[in-house]
Amino acid sequence: MTDWTTTRRSALTAMAATIAFPAVAAGGAKRAVRLIAGTYAREGGKGVYPISFDPDRDAWQVGSPVSGLEDASFGVGGGPGGAYCFVREKAAGEIAAYAADWSQRGIASTAGADPCYVAIDRASACLAVANYSSGSVAFHRLDARTGVPGEPVVFRHTGHGPDKARQEAPHAHWVGFSPDRRWLHSVDLGTDTIFAYRFDPRARTLAEPVAAWRAPPGAGPRHLVHHPRRPLAYVVCELSNAVILLDARADGSFATRHKISTLPSGYQGISQAAHIAIDRAGRRLYVSNRGHDSVAIFALDASGVPSLLQHIPSGGNWPRFLLVLEAQRRVLVGNERSGTLAIFRIETDGRLTTTGQNLSVPGVVFVGQI
């Protein structure tokens, strides 16, 4: 593990008063919303940007970026001691823990290349990272006091898919703990597979992975979300531009139930599905489309089957990420290549309407609430 220099740590600490994690409500006022946006340096990003939303004035503000956090393509909060952990997406991947004042607590290697997603089991203080380019998963135990990741146990996927340009080898793109905390799943775009790892939260261990589900060849599964009330999951496939509804089984495996396109009927252009999100009631599903540059909204029926409700332009170029803020009835869409964060309003029927608010966040690839 390494530490930043005293100079950099001091600079971050000096910024803490304006961008610290906790949001404190003023008496009688609506609680302010505080967010962070991770960015890619190659797209002009200068680090992690703090963002605030004042619901009383319907006003958004982007703060100065925290330097030293370049290529933080994903992060999770709520670690021990209030730690927030970011992946640093580079050839020698890292996972870094930070305190509420943005001082760095520690860094560990992910023992893989280009980590792009991280998941945390808060009760056991365990964390998992998807290393995209090396097709592996890093499993870290967090320090119970500071949240600093320990040295990883690394699991490497095997296999490939039919797309020689994108599936020449494994590419782990997502990790997540199951709602019952018995499994860690990893979605691998390169092998058209979801892998399942038996998770023991008491021992804080993972077993070797097994194939839990095989996507149609060439589909390129990317991200997954669980239904909040039913034993169902939805996987978005980047290469086939489809959402596939899965039955989630107790043994950690999945079975295909339904498939639906993320693109309008008849669309012939090049596009790649990206992120997927679900609301807390399990009634709406949101997917971003890069190339078509849109957000697809799906209505979920009583059995969880999706049907298309709407396509709406993403408000920029290459929408990689979206964040649903239900309490504020907003959806934020991070458009990577245009460097914009577009704000949409959730209407009573579940459709989105544009607010006309577009924030400048160069190279935005991830947005999280803090």
C-alpha positions as CSV (number, residue, x, y, z in Angstrom):
1,M,0.0,0.0,0.0
2,T,1.1,3.6,-0.7
3,D,0.2,7.0,0.6
4,W,-0.1,10.3,-1.3
5,T,2.4,13.0,-0.6
6,T,1.8,15.3,2.4
7,T,1.3,18.2,-0.1
8,R,-1.5,16.5,-2.0
9,R,-3.2,15.3,1.2
10,S,-3.0,18.8,2.7
11,A,-4.6,20.2,-0.4
12,L,-7.5,17.8,-0.3
13,T,-8.1,18.4,3.4
14,A,-8.2,22.2,2.7
15,M,-11.1,21.5,0.3
16,A,-13.0,19.4,2.7
17,A,-15.3,22.1,4.0
18,T,-17.0,22.5,0.7
19,I,-17.1,18.9,-0.6
20,A,-17.2,16.6,2.4
21,F,-19.4,13.5,2.1
22,P,-22.3,14.0,4.5
23,A,-25.2,16.2,3.6
24,V,-26.7,18.1,6.5
25,A,-30.2,19.4,6.3
26,A,-31.0,22.9,7.4
27,G,-33.9,23.4,9.8
28,G,-37.1,23.0,7.9
29,A,-35.5,23.0,4.5
30,K,-35.3,20.0,2.1
31,R,-32.2,18.0,2.4
32,A,-29.5,19.0,-0.1
33,V,-28.3,16.3,-2.4
34,R,-24.5,15.8,-2.8
35,L,-23.0,13.7,-5.5
36,I,-19.6,12.9,-7.0
37,A,-18.8,12.3,-10.6
38,G,-15.8,10.2,-11.7
39,T,-14.2,11.0,-15.0
40,Y,-11.7,9.8,-17.6
41,A,-8.6,11.9,-18.1
42,R,-8.4,11.0,-21.8
43,E,-11.8,12.7,-22.2
44,G,-10.7,15.9,-20.4
45,G,-11.6,14.9,-16.8
46,K,-9.4,16.4,-14.1
47,G,-10.4,14.0,-11.2
48,V,-13.6,13.5,-9.2
49,Y,-16.0,16.4,-9.3
50,P,-18.3,17.2,-6.4
51,I,-21.9,18.1,-7.4
52,S,-24.6,19.6,-5.2
53,F,-28.4,20.0,-5.8
54,D,-30.5,22.5,-3.9
55,P,-34.1,21.2,-4.3
56,D,-35.6,24.4,-2.9
57,R,-34.1,26.4,-5.8
58,D,-33.9,23.5,-8.3
59,A,-30.3,24.5,-8.7
60,W,-27.3,22.3,-9.5
61,Q,-23.6,23.2,-8.9
62,V,-20.4,21.5,-10.0
63,G,-17.4,22.1,-7.8
64,S,-13.7,22.1,-8.5
65,P,-12.3,18.6,-9.2
66,V,-10.3,16.7,-6.6
67,S,-7.0,16.1,-8.3
68,G,-5.2,12.8,-7.9
69,L,-8.3,10.8,-8.5
70,E,-8.0,10.6,-12.3
71,D,-9.8,7.7,-14.1
72,A,-12.0,6.9,-11.0
73,S,-14.5,5.1,-13.2
74,F,-16.6,3.7,-10.3
75,G,-16.9,3.9,-6.5
76,V,-18.9,2.9,-3.5
77,G,-19.5,4.5,-0.1
78,G,-20.5,3.2,3.3
79,G,-17.3,1.4,4.1
80,P,-15.9,1.1,7.7
81,G,-15.2,4.4,9.2
82,G,-17.2,6.1,6.5
83,A,-14.8,5.2,3.8
84,Y,-15.5,5.7,0.2
85,C,-13.7,3.4,-2.2
86,F,-12.8,4.2,-5.8
87,V,-11.3,2.1,-8.5
88,R,-8.5,3.8,-10.5
89,E,-8.9,2.4,-14.1
90,K,-5.4,1.9,-15.5
91,A,-3.2,-0.9,-16.6
92,A,-2.0,-1.5,-13.1
93,G,-5.4,-1.2,-11.4
94,E,-5.9,0.2,-7.9
95,I,-8.7,0.5,-5.3
96,A,-8.3,3.5,-3.0
97,A,-10.1,4.4,0.2
98,Y,-10.9,8.0,1.2
99,A,-12.2,9.6,4.4
100,A,-15.1,12.1,4.5
101,D,-12.6,15.0,4.2
102,W,-11.1,13.5,1.0
103,S,-7.9,12.5,2.7
104,Q,-6.6,9.3,1.4
105,R,-6.6,6.4,3.8
106,G,-4.9,3.8,1.7
107,I,-4.5,2.2,-1.7
108,A,-4.3,-1.5,-2.7
109,S,-3.6,-3.1,-6.1
110,T,-6.5,-4.9,-7.8
111,A,-3.9,-7.2,-9.3
112,G,-5.5,-6.7,-12.7
113,A,-5.9,-4.2,-15.6
114,D,-8.5,-1.5,-16.0
115,P,-10.8,-2.1,-13.0
116,C,-14.2,-0.6,-13.9
117,Y,-16.7,-1.7,-11.2
118,V,-16.7,-2.3,-7.5
119,A,-19.2,-3.8,-5.0
120,I,-19.3,-3.8,-1.2
121,D,-20.9,-6.1,1.4
122,R,-21.0,-3.6,4.2
123,A,-21.9,-6.0,7.0
124,S,-18.8,-8.1,6.5
125,A,-16.6,-5.3,5.2
126,C,-15.8,-7.2,2.0
127,L,-15.3,-5.6,-1.4
128,A,-15.0,-7.0,-4.9
129,V,-13.6,-5.4,-8.1
130,A,-14.1,-6.2,-11.8
131,N,-10.9,-6.0,-13.7
132,Y,-12.0,-5.5,-17.3
133,S,-8.9,-5.9,-19.5
134,S,-7.5,-8.8,-17.5
135,G,-10.8,-10.6,-17.1
136,S,-10.5,-11.1,-13.4
137,V,-12.2,-10.4,-10.0
138,A,-10.3,-9.0,-7.0
139,F,-11.7,-9.8,-3.6
140,H,-10.6,-7.5,-0.7
141,R,-11.2,-7.6,3.0
142,L,-11.5,-4.0,4.3
143,D,-9.9,-2.8,7.5
144,A,-12.7,-2.8,10.1
145,R,-11.7,0.7,11.4
146,T,-10.5,2.6,8.3
147,G,-12.1,0.8,5.4
148,V,-8.7,0.4,3.7
149,P,-8.6,-2.6,1.3
150,G,-6.3,-5.4,2.1
151,E,-4.3,-7.3,-0.5
152,P,-6.6,-9.0,-3.0
153,V,-7.4,-12.6,-3.6
154,V,-7.7,-12.8,-7.4
155,F,-9.9,-15.0,-9.5
156,R,-9.4,-15.2,-13.3
157,H,-12.1,-16.0,-15.7
158,T,-11.5,-18.2,-18.8
159,G,-13.1,-18.4,-22.2
160,H,-14.0,-16.1,-25.1
161,G,-16.8,-15.2,-27.4
162,P,-17.4,-15.1,-31.2
163,D,-16.8,-11.3,-31.5
164,K,-13.0,-11.4,-32.2
165,A,-12.7,-7.6,-31.7
166,R,-14.4,-7.5,-28.3
167,Q,-14.5,-11.1,-27.0
168,E,-11.0,-12.4,-27.7
169,A,-10.6,-13.0,-23.9
170,P,-12.5,-12.6,-20.7
171,H,-13.6,-9.1,-19.8
172,A,-15.2,-8.8,-16.3
173,H,-17.5,-5.7,-16.5
174,W,-19.6,-5.9,-13.3
175,V,-19.6,-7.4,-9.9
176,G,-22.4,-7.5,-7.2
177,F,-23.4,-9.4,-4.1
178,S,-26.7,-11.2,-4.2
179,P,-29.6,-9.9,-2.1
180,D,-29.3,-13.0,0.2
181,R,-25.6,-12.4,0.6
182,R,-24.8,-16.0,-0.4
183,W,-23.2,-15.2,-3.8
184,L,-21.0,-12.7,-5.6
185,H,-21.8,-12.5,-9.3
186,S,-19.6,-11.2,-12.0
187,V,-20.8,-10.3,-15.5
188,D,-18.2,-11.1,-18.1
189,L,-18.6,-9.4,-21.5
190,G,-15.8,-11.3,-23.2
191,T,-17.1,-14.8,-22.4
192,D,-20.9,-14.2,-22.6
193,T,-21.1,-15.5,-19.0
194,I,-22.3,-14.6,-15.6
195,F,-20.0,-16.2,-13.0
196,A,-21.1,-17.1,-9.5
197,Y,-18.8,-17.2,-6.5
198,R,-20.1,-18.7,-3.2
199,F,-19.7,-16.0,-0.6
200,D,-19.2,-16.6,3.1
201,P,-19.8,-13.3,4.9
202,R,-18.7,-14.7,8.3
203,A,-15.4,-16.2,7.1
204,R,-15.1,-13.3,4.6
205,T,-14.2,-15.7,1.8
206,L,-15.1,-16.5,-1.8
207,A,-15.1,-19.9,-3.5
208,E,-13.9,-20.4,-7.0
209,P,-16.3,-19.2,-9.7
210,V,-18.7,-21.4,-11.7
211,A,-20.8,-20.4,-14.7
212,A,-24.2,-19.3,-13.5
213,W,-25.7,-18.3,-16.9
214,R,-24.7,-18.2,-20.5
215,A,-25.8,-15.4,-22.7
216,P,-26.6,-15.8,-26.4
217,P,-23.2,-16.0,-28.2
218,G,-21.9,-12.5,-29.0
219,A,-24.4,-10.8,-26.7
220,G,-21.7,-9.2,-24.6
221,P,-23.4,-9.0,-21.2
222,R,-22.3,-5.8,-19.3
223,H,-24.2,-4.9,-16.2
224,L,-26.9,-6.5,-14.0
225,V,-29.5,-5.3,-11.5
226,H,-31.7,-7.3,-9.1
227,H,-35.5,-6.8,-8.8
228,P,-36.1,-5.3,-5.4
229,R,-39.0,-7.6,-4.5
230,R,-38.8,-10.7,-6.6
231,P,-36.1,-13.3,-7.3
232,L,-35.4,-11.8,-10.7
233,A,-32.5,-10.0,-12.4
234,Y,-32.0,-8.0,-15.5
235,V,-28.8,-8.1,-17.5
236,V,-28.0,-5.5,-20.2
237,C,-26.0,-6.8,-23.1
238,E,-23.7,-4.2,-24.7
239,L,-23.1,-5.9,-28.0
240,S,-26.6,-7.2,-28.8
241,N,-28.3,-4.1,-27.3
242,A,-30.8,-6.2,-25.3
243,V,-32.1,-6.5,-21.8
244,I,-32.6,-10.1,-20.7
245,L,-34.9,-10.9,-17.8
246,L,-33.5,-13.8,-15.6
247,D,-35.0,-15.9,-12.9
248,A,-32.6,-15.9,-10.0
249,R,-32.2,-19.3,-8.4
250,A,-31.2,-20.2,-4.8
251,D,-28.1,-22.0,-6.1
252,G,-26.7,-18.8,-7.6
253,S,-27.6,-19.6,-11.2
254,F,-30.0,-17.8,-13.5
255,A,-32.5,-18.9,-16.2
256,T,-33.6,-16.9,-19.1
257,R,-37.2,-15.8,-19.1
258,H,-37.6,-12.8,-21.5
259,K,-35.6,-10.6,-23.9
260,I,-36.2,-7.1,-25.2
261,S,-34.3,-4.7,-27.4
262,T,-32.9,-1.4,-25.9
263,L,-33.2,0.3,-29.3
264,P,-36.2,1.5,-31.3
265,S,-37.7,-0.9,-33.8
266,G,-36.0,-0.5,-37.2
267,Y,-33.0,1.4,-35.9
268,Q,-30.0,0.4,-38.1
269,G,-27.2,2.5,-36.7
270,I,-24.3,1.5,-34.5
271,S,-25.0,1.5,-30.8
272,Q,-23.8,-0.1,-27.5
273,A,-26.0,-0.5,-24.5
274,A,-24.3,0.7,-21.3
275,H,-25.8,1.1,-17.9
276,I,-29.0,-0.3,-16.3
277,A,-30.9,0.9,-13.2
278,I,-34.2,-0.1,-11.5
279,D,-36.5,1.9,-9.2
280,R,-37.1,0.9,-5.6
281,A,-40.7,-0.3,-6.3
282,G,-39.6,-2.6,-9.2
283,R,-41.9,-0.8,-11.7
284,R,-39.4,1.0,-14.0
285,L,-36.1,0.0,-15.7
286,Y,-33.7,2.5,-17.3
287,V,-31.0,1.7,-19.8
288,S,-28.5,4.0,-21.6
289,N,-27.7,3.6,-25.3
290,R,-24.4,4.8,-26.6
291,G,-24.5,5.6,-30.3
292,H,-28.3,6.0,-30.4
293,D,-27.5,8.4,-27.5
294,S,-30.8,7.8,-25.7
295,V,-32.3,6.4,-22.5
296,A,-34.8,3.6,-22.8
297,I,-37.4,3.4,-20.1
298,F,-39.2,0.1,-19.6
299,A,-42.4,-0.5,-17.5
300,L,-42.3,-3.7,-15.5
301,D,-45.5,-5.6,-15.1
302,A,-46.6,-7.5,-11.9
303,S,-44.4,-10.5,-12.9
304,G,-41.4,-8.3,-13.7
305,V,-41.6,-8.5,-17.5
306,P,-40.4,-5.3,-19.2
307,S,-42.2,-3.5,-22.0
308,L,-40.9,-0.4,-23.7
309,L,-42.4,2.8,-22.3
310,Q,-40.2,5.5,-23.9
311,H,-37.0,6.5,-25.7
312,I,-35.6,9.9,-24.9
313,P,-32.4,11.6,-26.2
314,S,-29.7,11.4,-23.6
315,G,-28.8,15.1,-23.8
316,G,-25.3,14.5,-25.0
317,N,-22.9,12.1,-26.7
318,W,-22.2,8.6,-25.5
319,P,-24.3,8.1,-22.3
320,R,-22.2,5.7,-20.3
321,F,-23.9,6.0,-16.9
322,L,-27.2,7.0,-15.3
323,L,-28.3,7.6,-11.8
324,V,-31.9,7.5,-10.5
325,L,-32.7,10.0,-7.7
326,E,-36.3,8.9,-6.7
327,A,-36.8,11.2,-3.8
328,Q,-36.0,14.2,-6.1
329,R,-37.8,12.6,-9.1
330,R,-34.7,13.1,-11.2
331,V,-32.6,10.9,-13.5
332,L,-29.0,12.0,-14.2
333,V,-27.3,10.8,-17.4
334,G,-23.6,11.1,-17.8
335,N,-22.6,11.6,-21.4
336,E,-18.9,10.7,-21.6
337,R,-17.8,12.1,-24.9
338,S,-19.7,15.4,-24.7
339,G,-18.7,15.9,-21.1
340,T,-22.2,16.6,-20.0
341,L,-24.5,15.5,-17.1
342,A,-28.1,15.9,-18.3
343,I,-30.9,16.2,-15.8
344,F,-34.3,14.6,-16.4
345,R,-37.5,14.8,-14.5
346,I,-39.4,11.6,-13.6
347,E,-43.1,12.2,-14.4
348,T,-46.0,10.4,-12.6
349,D,-46.4,7.9,-15.4
350,G,-42.7,7.0,-15.2
351,R,-41.7,8.7,-18.4
352,L,-38.8,11.2,-18.4
353,T,-38.9,14.8,-19.5
354,T,-35.9,17.0,-20.0
355,T,-35.4,19.9,-17.5
356,G,-33.1,21.8,-19.8
357,Q,-30.4,21.5,-17.2
358,N,-27.0,20.3,-18.6
359,L,-24.0,20.3,-16.4
360,S,-20.4,20.4,-17.7
361,V,-18.4,17.5,-16.3
362,P,-15.6,16.6,-18.8
363,G,-15.3,12.8,-19.4
364,V,-18.0,11.8,-16.9
365,V,-18.3,8.0,-16.6
366,F,-19.8,7.5,-13.1
367,V,-22.1,9.4,-10.7
368,G,-22.7,8.4,-7.1
369,Q,-24.7,9.9,-4.2
370,I,-22.8,10.6,-1.0
